[in-house]
């Protein structure tokens, strides 16, 4: 695994080179335009693996085991504040994400709430009211950076929305690859009610998710939508009826994560990179990015194992190598 994923550390540079080559080719054609993708560097190897829960107060980190080994659950746990984002919670989230991005045994991350009926109510306005204007700018920058770190995790991420997700709470969910919500959940970017705008990625990720016009409508009106409407407009991928335990969205997210586990670990990481980088550029550049990412899977032992398993009509045993 170390060799295969260590090679991924060089993939970002190869992707940029491929994009630059494609962009140069495009610029040589009259009337054409090329873009070079940005994005965070591929995370380096680092921290070890732990099966213990950490951060019991405001953020619970659980490494699942047995048939769910490889799935990590981050649970927001500020019941007294409806999981509102404050300085301490952002610090804990950043620390957790930093550990996850370099842990090669992690296959999928689920973001959920440990508080019934709540996903995240947004920024902690009580804390915000005590801040000087200069502190507000610093806090919003930290929130934006933390959520960007989440978006750049190299493995699939799923937001399980079992309750309200407002403002920064929805921005957190938008940074995940997949969103699942209970039909009773309420979601919205409501910042204009407070004479501000979404500042942790909402003005950028919402229109990329549901389209520019509808995103403007929701942000301008500060309107919230329930799970059914969120599904109809493409804000979430799956909607489920809430159960007596109040964790229907989490259960659906866990089922999705279980579908991801059998797939090749290296392939999952480079597939996410190819999609994320490719969606920010034109098609020709995107195809060059795909080519660079595909090339990274060819020398892996997992690719050979997949072919052998197909020939022998058995499930593959991937090792991330």
C-alpha positions as CSV (number, residue, x, y, z in Angstrom):
1,X,0.0,0.0,0.0
2,X,2.8,2.4,0.9
3,X,4.3,2.2,-2.5
4,X,1.0,2.6,-4.4
5,X,-0.3,5.5,-2.3
6,X,3.2,7.0,-2.0
7,X,3.1,7.3,-5.8
8,X,-0.1,9.2,-5.5
9,X,1.9,11.9,-3.8
10,X,3.3,12.7,-7.2
11,X,0.0,12.5,-9.0
12,X,-1.0,16.0,-8.3
13,X,2.1,17.3,-10.2
14,X,1.4,14.9,-13.0
15,X,-2.2,16.1,-13.2
16,X,-1.1,19.7,-13.3
17,X,1.4,18.9,-16.0
18,X,-1.2,17.1,-18.0
19,X,-3.6,20.0,-17.6
20,X,-0.9,22.5,-18.6
21,X,-0.1,20.5,-21.7
22,X,-3.8,20.3,-22.7
23,X,-4.2,24.0,-21.9
24,X,-1.2,24.9,-24.1
25,X,-2.6,22.8,-26.9
26,X,-5.9,24.6,-26.5
27,X,-4.3,28.0,-26.6
28,X,-2.6,27.2,-29.8
29,X,-6.0,26.8,-31.5
30,X,-7.9,30.0,-32.6
31,X,-10.9,30.8,-30.4
32,X,-10.1,28.1,-27.8
33,X,-9.6,28.5,-24.0
34,X,-7.7,26.3,-21.6
35,X,-7.7,26.2,-17.8
36,X,-5.2,24.7,-15.4
37,X,-6.8,23.1,-12.3
38,X,-5.9,24.1,-8.8
39,X,-6.5,22.1,-5.6
40,X,-4.6,21.0,-2.5
41,X,-1.6,18.8,-2.7
42,X,-2.1,15.1,-2.3
43,X,-1.7,14.3,1.3
44,X,1.6,12.7,2.4
45,X,2.0,9.5,4.3
46,X,1.9,9.9,8.1
47,X,-0.2,9.1,11.1
48,X,-0.9,5.6,12.4
49,X,-4.3,3.9,12.6
50,X,-6.4,3.9,15.8
51,X,-9.6,2.1,16.5
52,X,-10.5,4.2,19.6
53,X,-13.0,7.0,19.8
54,X,-11.5,10.4,20.4
55,X,-12.7,13.9,21.4
56,X,-15.7,12.8,23.4
57,X,-16.9,16.3,24.2
58,X,-17.8,18.1,21.0
59,X,-16.5,15.9,18.2
60,X,-16.6,12.1,18.4
61,X,-14.3,10.2,16.0
62,X,-15.2,6.5,15.6
63,X,-13.2,4.0,13.6
64,X,-15.6,1.2,12.8
65,X,-14.5,-2.4,12.8
66,X,-15.5,-5.9,11.6
67,X,-17.4,-5.7,8.3
68,X,-17.3,-1.9,8.5
69,X,-13.5,-1.7,8.9
70,X,-12.2,1.3,6.9
71,X,-15.2,3.5,7.6
72,X,-14.7,6.4,10.0
73,X,-17.6,8.4,11.5
74,X,-17.2,12.0,12.7
75,X,-20.0,12.9,15.0
76,X,-20.8,16.5,16.0
77,X,-21.8,16.5,19.6
78,X,-22.6,20.0,20.9
79,X,-26.2,19.3,22.1
80,X,-26.4,22.5,24.2
81,X,-25.7,24.6,21.1
82,X,-27.4,22.6,18.3
83,X,-23.9,21.6,17.1
84,X,-23.2,25.3,16.2
85,X,-19.6,25.8,14.9
86,X,-17.4,27.6,17.4
87,X,-13.6,28.0,17.6
88,X,-13.1,24.8,19.6
89,X,-15.2,22.6,17.3
90,X,-13.5,23.9,14.2
91,X,-10.1,23.2,15.8
92,X,-11.2,19.7,16.6
93,X,-12.5,19.1,13.1
94,X,-9.3,20.4,11.5
95,X,-7.2,18.1,13.7
96,X,-9.4,15.1,12.9
97,X,-9.4,15.7,9.2
98,X,-5.6,16.2,9.3
99,X,-5.2,12.8,10.8
100,X,-7.6,11.1,8.4
101,X,-6.1,12.4,5.2
102,X,-2.8,10.7,5.8
103,X,-4.3,7.4,7.2
104,X,-4.2,4.9,4.4
105,X,-6.5,2.5,6.2
106,X,-9.4,4.9,6.0
107,X,-11.7,4.1,3.1
108,X,-14.8,6.3,3.6
109,X,-15.7,9.1,6.1
110,X,-19.2,9.8,7.3
111,X,-20.1,13.1,8.9
112,X,-23.1,12.9,11.1
113,X,-24.7,14.4,14.3
114,X,-24.8,12.7,17.7
115,X,-27.6,15.1,18.6
116,X,-31.2,14.0,17.7
117,X,-33.0,16.3,15.3
118,X,-29.9,18.4,14.5
119,X,-27.1,18.2,12.0
120,X,-25.5,21.6,12.5
121,X,-27.3,24.9,13.1
122,X,-24.4,26.9,11.6
123,X,-22.0,29.3,13.3
124,X,-22.2,29.8,17.0
125,X,-23.9,33.3,17.1
126,X,-23.5,33.7,20.8
127,X,-19.7,33.4,20.4
128,X,-19.9,35.5,17.3
129,X,-21.6,38.4,19.2
130,X,-18.7,38.7,21.5
131,X,-16.1,38.9,18.7
132,X,-14.5,42.1,17.4
133,X,-15.0,42.6,13.6
134,X,-11.4,41.6,13.0
135,X,-12.0,38.3,14.9
136,X,-15.0,37.6,12.8
137,X,-12.9,37.7,9.6
138,X,-10.4,35.4,11.1
139,X,-13.1,33.0,12.3
140,X,-14.8,32.8,8.9
141,X,-11.4,32.2,7.2
142,X,-10.7,29.4,9.6
143,X,-14.2,27.9,9.0
144,X,-13.6,28.1,5.2
145,X,-10.2,26.5,5.5
146,X,-11.5,23.7,7.6
147,X,-14.4,22.9,5.3
148,X,-12.0,23.0,2.4
149,X,-9.8,20.5,4.1
150,X,-12.8,18.3,4.5
151,X,-13.6,18.7,0.8
152,X,-10.0,17.7,-0.1
153,X,-10.0,14.5,1.9
154,X,-8.7,11.9,-0.6
155,X,-11.4,9.3,0.2
156,X,-15.2,9.4,-0.3
157,X,-17.1,11.5,2.2
158,X,-20.8,11.3,3.0
159,X,-22.9,13.8,5.0
160,X,-25.8,12.1,6.9
161,X,-28.3,14.9,7.6
162,X,-30.9,13.6,10.2
163,X,-32.0,17.1,11.2
164,X,-31.6,20.8,10.5
165,X,-28.5,21.9,8.5
166,X,-28.4,25.7,8.3
167,X,-25.7,28.1,7.2
168,X,-22.3,26.7,8.0
169,X,-24.0,23.3,8.7
170,X,-25.2,23.1,5.1
171,X,-21.8,24.4,3.9
172,X,-20.2,21.5,5.8
173,X,-22.5,19.0,4.0
174,X,-21.9,20.6,0.6
175,X,-18.2,19.9,1.0
176,X,-19.0,16.2,1.2
177,X,-19.0,14.0,-1.9
178,X,-22.5,12.6,-1.2
179,X,-25.4,13.9,0.9
180,X,-28.2,11.8,2.4
181,X,-31.0,13.3,4.4
182,X,-34.1,12.4,6.3
183,X,-37.3,13.7,4.7
184,X,-38.0,15.7,7.8
185,X,-34.6,17.5,7.7
186,X,-34.4,21.2,7.0
187,X,-31.6,22.7,5.0
188,X,-30.8,26.2,3.9
189,X,-28.2,29.0,3.5
190,X,-29.9,31.5,5.7
191,X,-27.1,34.1,6.2
192,X,-28.8,36.9,4.3
193,X,-31.3,37.1,7.2
194,X,-28.4,38.3,9.3
195,X,-27.2,40.8,6.7
196,X,-24.2,38.6,5.7
197,X,-23.6,36.0,3.1
198,X,-22.4,32.3,3.2
199,X,-18.7,32.5,3.9
200,X,-17.5,28.9,4.1
201,X,-18.0,27.9,0.5
202,X,-21.8,28.2,0.2
203,X,-21.9,30.8,-2.6
204,X,-19.6,28.5,-4.6
205,X,-20.6,25.0,-3.8
206,X,-24.4,25.4,-3.9
207,X,-24.6,26.7,-7.5
208,X,-22.2,24.0,-8.6
209,X,-24.5,21.5,-7.0
210,X,-28.0,22.7,-7.9
211,X,-27.4,25.3,-10.6
212,X,-26.8,29.1,-10.5
213,X,-30.3,30.4,-10.8
214,X,-31.8,28.2,-8.1
215,X,-28.8,28.7,-5.8
216,X,-29.3,32.5,-6.1
217,X,-33.0,32.1,-5.3
218,X,-32.4,30.1,-2.1
219,X,-29.6,32.4,-0.9
220,X,-31.5,35.6,-1.7
221,X,-34.6,34.3,0.1
222,X,-32.8,32.5,2.9
223,X,-35.4,29.8,2.4
224,X,-35.1,26.3,3.8
225,X,-36.1,23.1,2.1
226,X,-37.0,19.7,3.5
227,X,-35.5,16.4,2.5
228,X,-38.0,15.7,-0.3
229,X,-37.5,19.1,-2.0
230,X,-33.7,18.8,-1.5
231,X,-33.8,15.6,-3.4
232,X,-35.9,17.0,-6.2
233,X,-33.5,19.9,-6.8
234,X,-30.4,17.8,-6.6
235,X,-29.1,19.1,-3.3
236,X,-29.0,15.6,-1.8
237,X,-28.5,12.2,-3.5
238,X,-30.9,10.2,-1.3
239,X,-33.9,11.0,1.0
240,X,-35.2,8.5,3.6
241,X,-38.1,8.5,6.0
242,X,-37.0,9.2,9.5
243,X,-37.1,6.3,12.0
244,X,-37.8,6.1,15.7
245,X,-34.1,6.3,16.5
246,X,-33.7,9.5,14.5
247,X,-30.7,8.1,12.5
248,X,-32.3,7.0,9.2
249,X,-29.9,9.2,7.1
250,X,-26.9,7.8,9.0
251,X,-28.1,4.2,8.4
252,X,-28.4,5.0,4.7
253,X,-25.0,6.7,4.6
254,X,-23.5,3.6,6.3
255,X,-25.1,1.3,3.7
256,X,-23.5,3.5,0.9
257,X,-20.1,3.4,2.6
258,X,-20.4,-0.4,2.8
259,X,-20.9,-0.4,-1.0
260,X,-17.6,1.4,-1.4
261,X,-15.5,-0.9,0.8
262,X,-15.0,-3.7,-1.7
263,X,-13.5,-1.4,-4.4
264,X,-9.8,-0.9,-5.0
265,X,-8.5,1.7,-2.5
266,X,-6.0,3.3,-5.0
267,X,-8.7,3.5,-7.7
268,X,-11.1,5.2,-5.3
269,X,-8.7,7.9,-4.4
270,X,-7.6,8.7,-8.0
271,X,-11.2,8.5,-9.2
272,X,-12.1,11.2,-6.7
273,X,-9.1,13.3,-7.7
274,X,-9.9,13.0,-11.4
275,X,-13.6,14.0,-10.9
276,X,-12.8,16.9,-8.6
277,X,-10.1,18.4,-10.7
278,X,-11.8,17.7,-14.0
279,X,-15.0,19.4,-13.0
280,X,-13.1,22.7,-12.6
281,X,-11.8,22.8,-16.2
282,X,-12.8,22.4,-19.8
283,X,-13.5,18.9,-21.2
284,X,-10.2,18.6,-23.1
285,X,-8.2,19.4,-20.0
286,X,-10.4,17.2,-17.9
287,X,-9.6,14.2,-20.3
288,X,-5.9,14.9,-19.8
289,X,-6.4,14.8,-16.1
290,X,-8.3,11.5,-16.4
291,X,-5.4,10.0,-18.5
292,X,-2.9,11.0,-15.8
293,X,-5.0,9.5,-13.1
294,X,-5.7,6.3,-15.0
295,X,-2.0,5.8,-15.6
296,X,-1.5,5.7,-11.8
297,X,-3.6,2.6,-11.5
298,X,-1.8,0.5,-14.2
299,X,1.3,-0.5,-12.2
300,X,-0.7,-1.5,-9.0
301,X,-0.9,-5.0,-7.7
302,X,-4.6,-4.4,-7.1
303,X,-5.2,-4.1,-10.8
304,X,-3.6,-7.5,-11.4
305,X,-5.6,-8.9,-8.5
306,X,-8.8,-7.6,-10.0
307,X,-8.2,-9.3,-13.4
308,X,-7.1,-12.6,-11.6
309,X,-10.3,-12.5,-9.4
310,X,-12.4,-12.0,-12.5
311,X,-10.8,-14.9,-14.2
312,X,-11.1,-17.2,-11.2
313,X,-14.7,-16.0,-10.6
314,X,-14.1,-14.9,-7.0
315,X,-14.2,-11.7,-5.0
316,X,-11.0,-9.7,-5.3
317,X,-8.8,-9.2,-2.3
318,X,-7.4,-5.7,-2.7
319,X,-4.6,-4.4,-0.4
320,X,-4.2,-0.8,-1.7
321,X,-0.9,-1.7,-3.4
